[in-house]
Amino acid sequence: MNSFNSALFNETLRRHWRGMLYWGVALGVLTWMQVVVIPDVDALKDVANLIESMPAIVTAMLGTSDAAFFGTPEGYLASQYYGIMMIVFGIYAVISGLNVTANDEERGIMDVQMSLPITRTSLVLSKSVAYGLMLIGVIAFSFVGLVVGVAMTPALVVDMGRLTLGTLNMIPGSLVMLAFTVLAGTLFRRRGTAAGAAALFIFGSYFLDTLGRSAPGSFVDSLRAISFYSYYDGTNVIQNGLSIPNIALLSVLAVGLIGVGMAAYQRRDIGV
Amino acid sequence: MNTALIQTEGLTKAYGRGVKALDALTLTVNQGEIFGYLGPNGAGKTTTIKLLLDLIRPTAGRASVFGLDVNRDSVAIRRRVGFLPGELNLWDNQTSMQIIRYFSKVRGGVDLEYVHQLAERLQFDLNKRIRAYSTGNKRKIGLILALMHKPELLILDEPTSGLDPLMQQIFNQMMIEARTAGQTVFLSSHVLGEVQTICDRVAILRGGQLQTVERVDHLTHVDFHWVTLRFRDTATVPRLTNVPGVSEVTVDGRTLKLRLQGDFDPVLRALGDRYVEDIHVQDPTLEEIFLTYYGNGANNHAKVEMKS
């Protein structure tokens, strides 16, 4: 970690902790609302019956192929929280990832910043670590909203341990989205290009995973292996607990993407 | 004996399709001098600066600052350099003081008392957000950021662009003081007057190629002026073609325009008792100085062009 620069890290946190707070509180409230609107468990069963009648692609997009599980409180949360919120965290991850290099290059600030005695690798690493921590902070706020919501909704009798594991499981996947955006920013000078690449990566992975799940044994199903979403698999974590290999793989992928980004940024001309 | 602070050897930067922004630059800047780097827009001045700071990588050649390789030892170099970019952009939602503190921490601390002295001298308010500053004030914060750690080398790209004349004078004084303190200044500009005032030596760059490196007094020796005279009567407009130093004479009604190299006295004597309503003297552009210095056959012979 000799590339780590604490001044850069602290400055990134100083400038963006408020933004993290706003995102965290907003998502916490959104999560809380997702939970407290559940009237009772019977209503969930009605929804489960409705889902059972839907095409496989739709149920896959809802984050489950198991309608009976969806009728349970955990199943509902797996779909509504661990499925949808992952996309929302992805938006925050992309916004943060663009801040590492792409935004400053686009605004023409990078020349002044890189006239300081810092290496390009330390810039990418220190800012990525700071944004990674803030991303975890946003997830933590959201989890608080979930816990409060569950506590205020007697109809929801859920295993909090599983929900905690499900939330922890979101961290590596979110970091992958952040890391990919950082990489895109280091590869491309244009913020729009980097954002487009990141969006393609996230939504491409999401749809590849969803389509594959809806057509087991198909060619698309075999392609799920290249979608990071298939290793995230929030529903499975709620049902069966953490998959350590998946978490390890996503964590290594996130670190690897940052590493490639550091190397890529070291090689190219800085856009100023 | 001069000690080389910046040295480039065959430094070249080409972009797509082989367009050379900088072509085999070989240059030496000595310690303790104010070195002007002159050229029209697009000449390659900013490209050179970016290469020295390792913001971009050369296609060929090499460069060193303080005897250190600009690529391999870029951090060590930047620790000892203060830089002002030609077009300064900073984080709009931050105040100057916040940015100064940030830069100070990355640099391992600076004397904040000195920062306040600089701000006072430049009449600059450190507490406003960047978005609230005018162009001239943004230049001032750029200068403070470049100067605040008292670097051994200042690399300034068009430093006075946007500064009012009073501030330009203060800037000139600060650069002279920097030289006195042993600092070296590498200053790019396309304004000849700025360079003439403070620089010891200048390099002229054109189309990415170094044309010459001269002492300023040598360069300005070839200085000339465009003189425009307006007479009361068309009939009294003289031709002045035989007056020493006069060339490129143009007559347009009551107005006579000429290129004068040397003293004004021969022209004034040649006017005799003609009634002159107005005289306008214009400094040559850098390009014109450059063409004069390197010879242009057309300029060597006085001729008169009649427009009416």
Interface residues (C-beta under 8 A of the other chain):
Chain A: N5 A7 L8 N10 E11 R15 R107 G108 I109 M110 D111 V112 M114 S115 L116 P117 I118 T119 D269 I270 V272
Chain B: K50 L53 D54 L55 I56 R57 S74 V75 A76 R78 R79 V81 F83 P85 E87 L88 N89 L90 W91 Q94 Y102 F103 K105 V106 R107 G142 L145
